[in-house]
């Protein structure tokens, strides 16, 4: 017998912890038996219940048993449950997407808004068709505001996420050359990311827009928008300060100039920090709390992290990479004052037929920048660089070479796509 959505929701209210991983079953949780290319969660439903799950949601009647809840499709049930739960909470829901910086921006916004509100926000980068419903189901009666990060690598994904998150506010950090293969080129990226704007335009929502980004300004013409950036017409205006290795911002709040020091590396993080300041202003977080939230935020998970080892100074920005973010990182690194500079760059993935040209463009940029040493990791960079640079197919090989060379006294930028695992070279530096 099938379980209705209303019945499922009534059970969820009593068992608020959700698990989609049969290896992690908290006592009394609801286990959703999701399917993937290489697994069928229905197979693990019985074991999940034996290990402490209150119920297992399944979509294959052959696995029915005590404490199983049969639905037509487990993933659809999870998403519909999330939508039902979201609609029971009349709170602002801020959606964030973009090609670069969305997780850092989300964390900065969360840090700021949490100084005044009880916030439910996406954890880590759980920003897909499974992660977004899980975040929504984490909203409690105490939640005053929700921040939902939305990722995508194909057309229609952002629209789908909006359909069950129903955001009231939103922002796109930027639109760059990311996931070109899945989106079908740069115009496809623009179309896909703009699905958030389309939702907010149709629903009368509000958008936060970088006033210095011509594309985003054009795409939001006529919308209910709040501007941030260094432009004079911005609702929230700031400029990049000088004299600090880390990003330093002068924020103009009325007649006051508020200095905001950060633990972020790179001028490209200016727009991320300004978005958080702007949203804090809009939701009336006191300026001193906005200032302290930004200043105290510490980046993690290989995102714009500055660190010192016994031998070198490191900028680790190896969580992800695409042509836009790679160019921004190299441009910023070229401005860093240091006697000896080295770049260790890993392949940019999911670029499809444009991959050879995009990797060649990065190599050309590195040559112009005249860094003392340049090391490339990954098959795409190796093909493009030929014999001109030190190249390795795998990060393990780069690690071994660096271990033997023992570089010392360098300021080093490490960047590459997550799949290349560039963080592995860190231990040799």
NORNOR-V933439 format. One record per residue. N is the residue number from 1. PHI is phi in whole degrees, 0 to 359 (none if undefined). Layout:
n:N phi:PHI
n:N phi:PHI
//
This chain:
n:1 phi:none
n:2 phi:284
n:3 phi:268
n:4 phi:282
n:5 phi:297
n:6 phi:298
n:7 phi:296
n:8 phi:297
n:9 phi:294
n:10 phi:297
n:11 phi:288
n:12 phi:300
n:13 phi:302
n:14 phi:270
n:15 phi:225
n:16 phi:280
n:17 phi:277
n:18 phi:249
n:19 phi:232
n:20 phi:242
n:21 phi:238
n:22 phi:295
n:23 phi:276
n:24 phi:233
n:25 phi:238
n:26 phi:295
n:27 phi:302
n:28 phi:78
n:29 phi:279
n:30 phi:260
n:31 phi:262
n:32 phi:262
n:33 phi:276
n:34 phi:289
n:35 phi:248
n:36 phi:221
n:37 phi:298
n:38 phi:241
n:39 phi:207
n:40 phi:229
n:41 phi:300
n:42 phi:304
n:43 phi:299
n:44 phi:261
n:45 phi:300
n:46 phi:298
n:47 phi:295
n:48 phi:298
n:49 phi:293
n:50 phi:297
n:51 phi:271
n:52 phi:124
n:53 phi:293
n:54 phi:290
n:55 phi:212
n:56 phi:237
n:57 phi:270
n:58 phi:232
n:59 phi:229
n:60 phi:231
n:61 phi:297
n:62 phi:290
n:63 phi:254
n:64 phi:297
n:65 phi:190
n:66 phi:297
n:67 phi:72
n:68 phi:260
n:69 phi:239
n:70 phi:271
n:71 phi:230
n:72 phi:292
n:73 phi:209
n:74 phi:296
n:75 phi:297
n:76 phi:299
n:77 phi:298
n:78 phi:299
n:79 phi:291
n:80 phi:292
n:81 phi:296
n:82 phi:297
n:83 phi:297
n:84 phi:301
n:85 phi:293
n:86 phi:299
n:87 phi:290
n:88 phi:274
n:89 phi:234
n:90 phi:274
n:91 phi:230
n:92 phi:295
n:93 phi:239
n:94 phi:261
n:95 phi:261
n:96 phi:232
n:97 phi:220
n:98 phi:150
n:99 phi:282
n:100 phi:223
n:101 phi:82
n:102 phi:291
n:103 phi:289
n:104 phi:299
n:105 phi:297
n:106 phi:301
n:107 phi:291
n:108 phi:295
n:109 phi:297
n:110 phi:299
n:111 phi:299
n:112 phi:290
n:113 phi:293
n:114 phi:290
n:115 phi:287
n:116 phi:232
n:117 phi:241
n:118 phi:272
n:119 phi:248
n:120 phi:253
n:121 phi:225
n:122 phi:306
n:123 phi:271
n:124 phi:57
n:125 phi:237
n:126 phi:283
n:127 phi:242
n:128 phi:252
n:129 phi:294
n:130 phi:259
n:131 phi:297
n:132 phi:296
n:133 phi:302
n:134 phi:297
n:135 phi:295
n:136 phi:299
n:137 phi:288
n:138 phi:277
n:139 phi:294
n:140 phi:243
n:141 phi:295
n:142 phi:275
n:143 phi:297
n:144 phi:255
n:145 phi:199
n:146 phi:240
n:147 phi:241
n:148 phi:242
n:149 phi:277
n:150 phi:235
n:151 phi:251
n:152 phi:197
n:153 phi:225
n:154 phi:216
n:155 phi:301
n:156 phi:87
n:157 phi:290
n:158 phi:296
n:159 phi:300
n:160 phi:295
n:161 phi:297
n:162 phi:296
n:163 phi:294
n:164 phi:246
n:165 phi:266
n:166 phi:45
n:167 phi:293
n:168 phi:261
n:169 phi:224
n:170 phi:197
n:171 phi:205
n:172 phi:249
n:173 phi:297
n:174 phi:185
n:175 phi:233
n:176 phi:232
n:177 phi:273
n:178 phi:231
n:179 phi:52
n:180 phi:301
n:181 phi:298
n:182 phi:288
n:183 phi:275
n:184 phi:81
n:185 phi:99
n:186 phi:297
n:187 phi:297
n:188 phi:292
n:189 phi:297
n:190 phi:301
n:191 phi:298
n:192 phi:292
n:193 phi:295
n:194 phi:291
n:195 phi:300
n:196 phi:293
n:197 phi:299
n:198 phi:299
n:199 phi:297
n:200 phi:290
n:201 phi:295
n:202 phi:290
n:203 phi:265
n:204 phi:76
n:205 phi:282
n:206 phi:248
n:207 phi:241
n:208 phi:257
n:209 phi:228
n:210 phi:290
n:211 phi:296
n:212 phi:269
n:213 phi:259
n:214 phi:301
n:215 phi:296
n:216 phi:294
n:217 phi:295
n:218 phi:293
n:219 phi:291
n:220 phi:254
n:221 phi:305
n:222 phi:84
n:223 phi:271
n:224 phi:280
n:225 phi:235
n:226 phi:238
n:227 phi:261
n:228 phi:223
n:229 phi:138
n:230 phi:262
n:231 phi:285
n:232 phi:297
n:233 phi:274
n:234 phi:284
n:235 phi:299
n:236 phi:238
n:237 phi:242
n:238 phi:206
n:239 phi:225
n:240 phi:280
n:241 phi:278
n:242 phi:241
n:243 phi:88
n:244 phi:222
n:245 phi:294
n:246 phi:272
n:247 phi:298
n:248 phi:231
n:249 phi:237
n:250 phi:259
n:251 phi:257
n:252 phi:266
n:253 phi:246
n:254 phi:64
n:255 phi:272
n:256 phi:265
n:257 phi:250
n:258 phi:255
n:259 phi:284
n:260 phi:232
n:261 phi:272
n:262 phi:228
n:263 phi:257
n:264 phi:260
n:265 phi:264
n:266 phi:102
n:267 phi:296
n:268 phi:293
n:269 phi:276
n:270 phi:302
n:271 phi:292
n:272 phi:293
n:273 phi:293
n:274 phi:293
n:275 phi:298
n:276 phi:294
n:277 phi:297
n:278 phi:299
n:279 phi:292
n:280 phi:298
n:281 phi:300
n:282 phi:300
n:283 phi:268
n:284 phi:60
n:285 phi:283
n:286 phi:306
n:287 phi:303
n:288 phi:292
n:289 phi:284
n:290 phi:298
n:291 phi:302
n:292 phi:290
n:293 phi:297
n:294 phi:292
n:295 phi:294
n:296 phi:269
n:297 phi:292
n:298 phi:247
n:299 phi:295
n:300 phi:216
n:301 phi:58
n:302 phi:65
n:303 phi:251
n:304 phi:50
n:305 phi:269
n:306 phi:259
n:307 phi:210
n:308 phi:239
n:309 phi:260
n:310 phi:296
n:311 phi:242
n:312 phi:214
n:313 phi:257
n:314 phi:239
n:315 phi:247
n:316 phi:260
n:317 phi:226
n:318 phi:249
n:319 phi:286
n:320 phi:199
n:321 phi:200
n:322 phi:213
n:323 phi:306
n:324 phi:293
n:325 phi:289
n:326 phi:293
n:327 phi:297
n:328 phi:296
n:329 phi:295
n:330 phi:292
n:331 phi:298
n:332 phi:294
n:333 phi:295
n:334 phi:295
n:335 phi:271
n:336 phi:292
n:337 phi:274
n:338 phi:202
n:339 phi:287
n:340 phi:228
n:341 phi:239
n:342 phi:226
n:343 phi:243
n:344 phi:236
n:345 phi:243
n:346 phi:254
n:347 phi:308
n:348 phi:259
n:349 phi:268
n:350 phi:61
n:351 phi:257
n:352 phi:60
n:353 phi:290
n:354 phi:274
n:355 phi:301
n:356 phi:302
n:357 phi:293
n:358 phi:290
n:359 phi:290
n:360 phi:296
n:361 phi:298
n:362 phi:292
n:363 phi:299
n:364 phi:298
n:365 phi:294
n:366 phi:296
n:367 phi:298
n:368 phi:294
n:369 phi:285
n:370 phi:56
n:371 phi:290
n:372 phi:298
n:373 phi:224
n:374 phi:223
n:375 phi:236
n:376 phi:242
n:377 phi:230
n:378 phi:120
n:379 phi:296
n:380 phi:291
n:381 phi:295
n:382 phi:297
n:383 phi:295
n:384 phi:285
n:385 phi:278
n:386 phi:60
n:387 phi:263
n:388 phi:284
n:389 phi:227
n:390 phi:285
n:391 phi:228
n:392 phi:224
n:393 phi:283
n:394 phi:239
n:395 phi:294
n:396 phi:298
n:397 phi:293
n:398 phi:297
n:399 phi:301
n:400 phi:298
n:401 phi:295
n:402 phi:294
n:403 phi:298
n:404 phi:284
n:405 phi:284
n:406 phi:52
n:407 phi:298
n:408 phi:216
n:409 phi:82
n:410 phi:259
n:411 phi:257
n:412 phi:235
n:413 phi:261
n:414 phi:245
n:415 phi:211
n:416 phi:176
n:417 phi:291
n:418 phi:306
n:419 phi:294
n:420 phi:274
n:421 phi:56
n:422 phi:293
n:423 phi:296
n:424 phi:298
n:425 phi:285
n:426 phi:303
n:427 phi:293
n:428 phi:268
n:429 phi:250
//
